[in-house]
Structures are given as structure tokens and as C-alpha cells.
Amino acid sequence: MLWTLLEVRRTALHDPLAGVCDSSPRTHGSATEHGSVKMAEEERNASAEKLKEKANNYFKDKDYENAIKYYTEALELNPSNAIYYSNRSLAYLRTECYGYALGDATRALELDKNYIKGYYRRATSNMALGKFKAALKDYETVVRVRPNDKDAKMKYQECNKIVKQKAFERAIASDELKRSVVDSLDIENMTIEDDYAGPKLEDGKVTLKFMKDLMAWFKDQKKLHRKCAYQMLVQVKEVLSKLPSLVEISLKETEEITICGDTHGQYYDLLNIFELNGLPSITNPYLFNGDFVDRGSFSVEVILTLFGFKLLYPEHFHLLRGNHETDNMNQMYGFEGEVKAKYTAQMFQLFSEVFQWLPLAQCINSKVLVMHGGLFSEDGVTLEDIRKIDRNRQPPDSGPMCDLLWSDPQPQDGRSVSKRGVSCQFGPDVTERFLEQNKLQYIVRSHEVKAEGYEVTHSGKCITVFSAPNYCDQMGNKGAYIHLRGSDLKPEFHQFTAVVSAVTFIHDLYLHSVIFSGRPIYRRYLAFIYRQYTHTYI
């Protein structure tokens, strides 16, 4: 039985023994000619199989880029093999290239409409892209053919639930302005129980002592009281709502700022950044460039810590929105479930409101522009256009706001279809024109895992920084952050490695039920997160 790269679950569907449809044209001519052509074809197919096995080995070692490379070479030799497309689709999924993954899964089904794993891959791709109805249709096909597959059944149920929820939301939607969660809260009358020994706001305010106590409390896997969490969220919403979509700051020659990329719920790695680089302060400012939540199992702890420092140092601690500070992503990648498990659905709604007020970009000394995703699908966008974006909403499927959250750089000039299926990819010439028009030196963005934690492209004018080491507890990448000094704005990179194995830790939490007295909802959440990391049931 063929080994497939990137099993979405350990119980995932197996490749069929006869999964290849040969679409090569029938050859006419002499028996000798026919035999020669057949022999050449067999040699190509054999070479393709060797390349596929090489790709499998790279995938097994979590080197997904090389896995994709050798799957592509295998497909060049044998372009009618559905399994190759399906395997490459899975590799693209692992690198979050959802658009490419969808294209490969679709091609696999064009070659073999009975290839069940192709339906599974296409459903997974559509789920990642927020195309839930399309995903549900393919999951239905998988469940019908493989009714005993636990993973397929679980994914079908999850997708079906989302489709029904979206339909319900549309049904109750009205033209009236949505009432804020804040209007329905009575925080003053929330009671903090006598047996709660955790940190509390001092006279309703965040202090440095509170922040130090909070980080230690979270480090011990303890939950902040809901009253304190609500107080922080209401206050940070007010602070963020007063900011422009494009925040502009100035560094004096002797001043320095630290720019961090994605943190994705990896709380212990966030603490490590502060250990290595110092706590935020007026003299040690930070900018965190989006994607604070999802994927990791401690997203609540990460975001409340970041919001706390924003309240403590509003002028010296900066937060930008990422593509994961959105409802669709939170629904699919864990944050919504985590908030509901640790607190309530109402609190998730308030998080959603707060996320909508996060600024979209930051300009430093009128020379360096920072955003989560990247540049734009069309030329001509100016800093003034960014300032004018109405950001208090869920991002649209296209346009400048979408691009700032979703786009990626590419090595070749011009623009191309996004590997993610959202926004675009932009080349060095696009970067050059944008910088020249807006009198900027370079851009800093995040959004992509990098083996070294950072990457410098487009002749030094496009920098990527990613601060979640060993992303998803399996990528093996380093994390990084950047120092920028006001004197020269020359980026100085600092790398670090992961400090804890989330898989081991979450499994231990699940087995021993060390928090919340083993509440069923939290046990289910831990089991869900463990599956997200290991693709294994517990």
C-alpha cells in the first residue's frame, strides 16, 4: 500500500490500490514501435515512483518544500497519477498553501473521480478557505463511501455544524447596527469568589505588578477570573478604537523597537521572548505583527497578556491585526473553541469585536511599513489609502484590507494567484514601485513560517519575521524578532528556539485533567487541540 505524505489524521483514508488513471494517448504503428513507446512510458513511470518515494521521505522529515519539489518532478514524468496530486495537495495544506492544495485535489478527482482521498483533500482545502458548503459536499461523499472512518465523520460533523450556524446567522441578520456585547455586560456586579487567589486589576486598572502576576499565573496553567478578563477586553477595545488604521510612530536616534511576528497561541514561547529581550516598557517598546491566536493551545493566555501590555503602555506597545484575528479563522483553527471552553461564547463575541479595531499597518519614521500579510493586488495604493480603510469589520474577500492581512511575496516579478487562495502574490517590482511611490525604504511582514524565523527578499526591501518556533509543534523552525534603531533603521535579527512541547503538555493535561476539575467541555477542547497537533485521537 502506498505511503501518503501528510496524513490529516492517523486514521485517515488509505490510498486505493488502483488509484491511477492512465490518460496517455493510445499509440498506433508497428509492434516494435508500440513496444518501445510502452517501455519508455514504463521507465518514466518507474522514475516518477522513485521521485514520489523521495518526496515521501522529505515529507516524513517535515521538509515540505522539498516534498513539494519532488512531487512536482514526479508529476512532470507522470501527469496522470491522481495519487501524486493528492499527496502534493496534502503537502500544500501543511504549508498553508490552500489555493494550491485545492487545485491539486481538484485535478486528482478529474483524473479519478472514484479516488476518495481526493474528496477528503478538496474538502479540507475548502474548509481552510472558508468555503464550507463546498467542503460539506465532499465530506458527505467520503462518509458515504467510508462510513466507519472516525476522522471523516468528525470533520463532516464539524463542517455541517458551521454551515448550519452560518445559515442561522444570515437568517437573524438585520439592517440594524449590531449591538455590542459591552452593552449587555454588568461587570461591576460580577463577583470574584473568595477562593480565587489569582491576579486582580488594581482599582480596575492594569499595573506592572498585575502583569507580572498574570504571566506567572498563566505559566502555572491557571485561569484569570472572568471579571478581570472582561475588564481588560472592554478597556482595550476603547483604546484600539481610537487608533487609526495606519499607526505612525517616530523613533529618536537612540531609541529602539522590537518587532515580533506570529505567536499563534504559543504562550511559553511568548514568555521566552520577554525573557530574552526584556519585558515591554516605555524604554523597551514592542510591535507584535498579528496572528496572536489559533493553532497553539494557549491563545487566550497570549492575547490577554498582549492586551494587558497594550493597556499598560498604550504608546509603546503596538498590536496589528493578522488574518487569524477574524471570525472564520477563529472558528476553524481553535480560538473560538478555546474561549468557549475556558470562558463563554459571549466572551468570544467580545474578542471578535476587539479584533475588528486592531490597526492594519504601522509606519516607523516614515520609512518602514509593517503589516501582517503584504502588498496589494493593484498598483497605486498609497499610505493615505491605508489610513482611510474602514477596518471595524470582518475583512472582505478582496481589496486593500484583504491584501494587508493575506498577501505574500514571490521571487519573480509581477503578481500571481495566491498559493493560499486569498489575495495575491507580489514580486520585487511590485515592492519597488510601492516603496518608491510612498517614499519608503522597505516593508516588514509576517504571515509565513520561515525555517530561520525570518527571511530577507526583494533585494532587502521585503522582510518576513515569524515568532512561533516549532510551529504547530511539528515544523522545526526557529522563531525570530527584529530590533530597529531610530538612528539607521537597519534591521537586526535575533533567533530563538521553542521551549516546550505542546503535544506532550496537552496530552498530560488531558490525561490528568489538572485544570477545571476535568470539565467535559474542556476535556473535549484539549482532545481537539491534541488532534490538531498530532492527528491522533485520545
N, C-alpha and C positions, 0 to 999 in steps of 0.2 A: 504494500500500500504506500502511495506517495506521501512523503512528509510535506506538509504545508507550512510555510513560514507564518508566523504571527497568528497563532490560534487565538480567536477572540475569547474563547474560554477553553479550559482543559477538556471540557465535554463537548466542544464544538463539533460540527459536522465533519465527517471524513470525506476525502476526495473519492469519488466513484472510481472503480477500477477501469472503467472505459469512459474517460471524460474528455476525449479528444475527437473533434470533428475535422477530418481532413478535407479542406476546401481547395486543394491543389487541382489545377486543370488536368483533365484526362489527356494522356499523351497518345498520339497516333504515329504509326510508322512501323518499321521493322521490329521483329522481336529483339534484335540486338540493341537497337536504339531505345526501345522500351525498357530493356533490362538495364542499360546504362543510366537512363534517367531515374529509374527506380532505385538503383544503387546509390546514385548521388543524393537522392532525397533521403534515403536511409542514413547516409553519412551525416547529412545536415541535421537530421532529427537526433541522431546519437550525440552530435556535438552540442546541440541545444539542451539535451538532457544533462550533459556534463556541466554546462553553464548554469542550468537550473539548480543542480546539486551544490554548485559553488555558491550560488545566491542563497540557498537554504542555510548553508553553513554560516555565511555572513549574518543572516537574519538571526540564527540561533545565538550568535555572539553579540546581537543587538547593534550591529553595524548596518543600519537600514539603508544608508546612502549607497553602499556597495552592493547590498542585496538588490536594490532597485536597478543599479547599473547592470548587473549580470542577468537579471530577469529581462531587461531590455535587449541585451545581446542575444539571449535565447529566443526572444520573440522575433528578432531580425532574421534568425535562421528558420524558425518555425512559427509564422504569424497566425496559424490556425489552431493553436493549442489554448483551449479555454482555461486550463489549469494555470498556465503561465500568467495570463491576465489576472486571474483571481488572486494568485499569490502576490503579484506586484500591487494589486489593489490593496491587499492587506498591509503590505509594507508602506504604501502611501498613507493608509489610515494611521499607522503607528507614528508617522512623521507629521500627521495632521494636515496632509495634502488632500483634503476631502474632495475637491473638484476632480483631481486626477484619479482618485480612488473610485469615484462614481463612474468616470469614463471607462476605466478598465473593467469594472464589474459589469457594466452595460455591454461592453464588447464581448466579454466571456459568455454572456447569455445570447448574444447574437450568433455566436459560434455553436453554442449548445444550449438550447432552451430547457433541457432537462437537467442541467448542471445546478443542483440545489445550492451548493455553496456560493454560486454566483448571485443567487437571490439574496442570500444572507449578507454578502458583501455590499450589494447595492442598497439593501435596507439600512445597514449600518452607516453607509455614506450619506444617505438621505436624512437619517436621524441627525447626524452631525451637522448637516446643513439646515436643519430646522424644517425639512420637508416631510412632515410627519405622516400625512396621508399616503404619499408615495411609499414611504417606509413600511407603513402598516400593510399595504397590499402585498409587498414582498414577504414580510414576516408571516402573513397568512398562508402564503404558498409553502413556506418552509415548514410551518407547524402542520399543515395538512399532509405533507409527504412524510415528515418525521415527527409524529405526534408524541413520541416518548423522549424527545430531546429537551432536557430541562432548560438549557440555556435559551434555546429558540423560543420556548414557551414563555420564559420570563421576559425576554425582550419584546415579544408580541404583547404581553400584558402591559408592560411599561408604555409602549408606544400607543396602545389603544386607550390607555388612561389619559395620555397627553392629548390625543385627538379629541376625546370627549370633553376634556377640560377646556380646550381652545374653543370648541363649539359652544360650550356654556358661556364662556366669557363674551363671545360675539353676541349671543342671544340677549345677555343682560346689559350690553353696552348701550349707552345713550349719548346724545349730543351734549349733555351737561358736563361741566368740568368735574373730573373725578375728585371725590372728597379725599383729603389727605388722612392718612392713618393718625397723624398727630391730633386731628380734631376729635378723634374718638378715645384718646388716651386720658386717663386720670392718674398721672404719675404721682402727684402729691399724696394721693391716698393709697398708693401701693405700699404694702407693709414689708419691711425687712425683718425676717424671723429672728428671734433671739439666738437661735443656734447657728446662724450664719456668721462665720468668722473671717470672711473674705474682705477684700478692699471695698471702701465706700468713698464716694465723692465727698469732698470737704466743702460744706455749705453749698452743695450742688455743683462744685467746680472741680475740674481736673487739676491736680498738682503733681509735681515731680515725685513726691512720696507716693501718691496714688499710683502713678505709672510704674514705679519700681515694685510696689506691692502687687500690682496687677500682673506684671510679667512673671514674677515669682509664683503667683497663684496659678496662672495658666501653665507654667512649666511643670507644676505638680498635678496637671490634668484636672484642675478644679474649675467650676463654672462661676462666672461673675453673676451676681444677683441680677435678675431681670430688671429691677427698678434702675439700677446703675446703667445697665446696657441701654435701656430706653432713654435715660437722661442723656447719655453720650450721643445717641443717634439723633435725637431732636436738636441738640446743640450743634452738632457737626453739619446737619442739614442747613441750619441757619447760616453758618459760616460759609459753606460751599456755595449756597445760593446767591451770595453777594459777590462772588468772583466772576470775572469774565470768562468766556470760552477759551480765550488765549491769555494766559497769565504771563506778564512780563516783569522780569526782575533784573537788577543790576548788581554785579559783584565788584567790590573795590579790588584794587590790585593785590592786596594782601589777603583777601577773602577766598574761601574755597567751598565748593558744594559737592556733595556725593550723590551720584545718580545711580539708582538701582533699577533693575528690570523686573520681570515677572517673579513673583514669590509663590503664587498658587497654593496657599494653604500650608506651606512648609514652615511651621512656626519655629521649630528648633533651628532651622537654617536662618530665619529672620533674627533670632536671638544671637546667632553666631556672627551675623553682620555687625550687630551692635557691639558684640564683644571685641571683634577685630578692629572696628572703625570708630568706636565710641558711641555713646548714647546721643540722640539728637539734642541739640541745644541752640541757643542764639548764635554761638560761635562755631557750631558744627551742624550746619543745615543739610537737609536731605531732600531729594526728589525721588519718589517712587513712581515708576512709569507704568502703572496699570497691571491688570491681571493679578490682583491680590488674592482672589478666591478661586474655588473649583479645583478639581484634581486631587489636591492634598487633603488630608483628613482634619486639619486644624484651621480651616478657613475663618471660622468665627473668631478664633483667638488672634489670627493675623490681622484681620480687618479692624477689630476693636482696639488692638494695640496701635495700629496706624492712625485710626481716628482719634485715639487718645492723645497722641503726639501732635496731631493737627490742631486739636483744641488747646494744647499746652503752648505750642509755638506756631500760631497761625501764619506768621510772616516768614518763618524759617523752616517749615516742614511742609512739603508740597506733594500733592497727590494728583495724578492724571488718570483718566478713565481708560480702561482696556476693553477689548472685545468681550471679556468674561464678566465685566460689570454690566451685564444685560440679562433680562429675564430668561430668554431662550437658552442661553449658555448655562445659567444657574440651574435651570430645570433639568438639563441633560447631564451636567458634569459635577453635581453633588452639593453645591452650596445651598440650594433651596431645601433639599432633604436634611442637610446638616442643621440648618437653622430651625427647621420644624422639629427635629429630634431633640435639640438642646434647649429650644425655647418654644416659639409658637409660629403658626402661619402668619399671624398679624405682624410679628416682628420681621419676617421675611419681606412682607409688603413694605414695611418702613425702610428696610435696607434697599429695596428696589427704588423707592423714592429718593433716597440719599444718593445712590449711584448715578441717577439721572442728572444730578447737579455737579458731578465731578468735571473739572475743566478738561478740555480735549487736547491742549497743547501748551507748551511753555517756551518762551523765548528768553535767552540769557544774554545780557549785554548787547541785544540787537544783532547778535552774530550767530548764535547756536539755537536751533529749533529742536525741541524734544516733543515727540508724540509716540503713542504706543505702536501703531502699525506703520504707516509710511506716507508716501506722497500720493498724488492724485491721478484719477483716470483721465483727466484732461489738463492740458496746459493752461496757464493764465491765472491759476488760483493765487491770491495774494494773502498776506498776513491780515489785511483788513477783511477779506472774505472769511477767514477763520474767526475773527472777532465777532462777526455778525451771525455765526451759526446759532440757531436756537437748539440748545443741547438738552433741554429738560424733557426728554422723551426717550423711547426705545429707538435705537438707530435705524435709519431706513436701509433698504437693500442696495442703494447706490447713492452717489453724491459725495461731497467733501467729508461729511461726518462719518460716513461708512468707510471711506478711504483712510482717514486718520486712525481708525480702530483696526482695520483689517489688511491693508495692502502690504506687499513685500517687495524687496529689491530683487533684481535679477542681474546677471553679469552682462548680458547683451543689451545693446541699445534698443530704444523703443519701449513699447508696452506689450504685454501678452495677457492671455486669460489667466486668472489666478489659479494656482495649484490648490487653493482652498475652496474654490467655487464661489468666493465672495470678493468683491472689489477687483484689483488688478495686480500685476507685477510691473515694476518700473525699472528702467535701465539707467546707466550712468549719464546718458544725455538728458534724460528727464530730470535727474537730480541737478545736473549742471545748470539747466535752464531755470529751474525753480530758484536755486540759490542766487543766481545772477539777477533775476528779476526782483527778488526780495532783499538783495544786498546782505546775504547770509554767508557764513563760511562753511558750515556743514550741518547735518542733521544727526540726532541720536534717536534711535528707536529700539524696541524690544521685540516681543511677539514671536520670536523663533528660538528654539533650543540651539545652542552652539556648543560644540564639544569643549572649547576652551572657556566658555562663559561669555565670550564676546567675539566680534568679528568686525574687521575694517574693510569696507569695499568701496567701489566707485571712486578710486584714487584718493581714498581717505576722507571722502565727503559724505559717506553714509556709514554710521557706526551702529552696530547692534549690541545690546547688553542684556544678558539673561541671568537672573539671580536665584534660580531654583536649581541647585546642584542635584545630580542624580534624579532628574525629573521623573515623576511618577514611580520613583523607586526602582527604575529599570534602565534609564538612558545612559547612566555612567558619565554624564557631562559634569564639568566644573561649573561653579557659579562665578559671577564677577560683579564688580561695581566700578564706577568711574569717578575719579577726582578731577574737577575742573577748577582752575585758579583764575581769578579775575585778571591777573597780570598778562596772561598769554592765551588762555582758554585752550591750552593743549591738553588733550585727554590723557590721563594716567590710569592704567588699568590695574586692578587688584583682583586676584583669583582666590577662590576658596573651594573646599570640598564639602560634601554632605556630612552631617554629624550624627544622624540617626537613621535606622532602617524603619521606615513607616510600616512595611509589611509585617515585620516581626512585632513591632509595638502594637499595631492594631489587632493582630491575631491574639496577642496576650490580653489586650483589653477585652476582646470578645469572650475569650475562654474564661476569664476570671471575673468579668462584669464588675470591674473595680470602680466604676462610677455610675451614678444614678440608680444604684441598687438593682442593676440588671433590668431596668425598664425595657419591656418588649420592643418599643419603638426605637430605642437607642441601640438595642442589640441588633435589630434589623438594619439600622443605619450602618453600624460597624461591619456587619456582614456584607452589605452593599459595597462599602468602601474597600473592604478586603478583596472582593471580586474585581473591582475596578483596577486594583493593583496587580493581582496575581492571576485573575481569570479562573479562580478556584472557588468552589463552594465550601462554606464552613457551617 
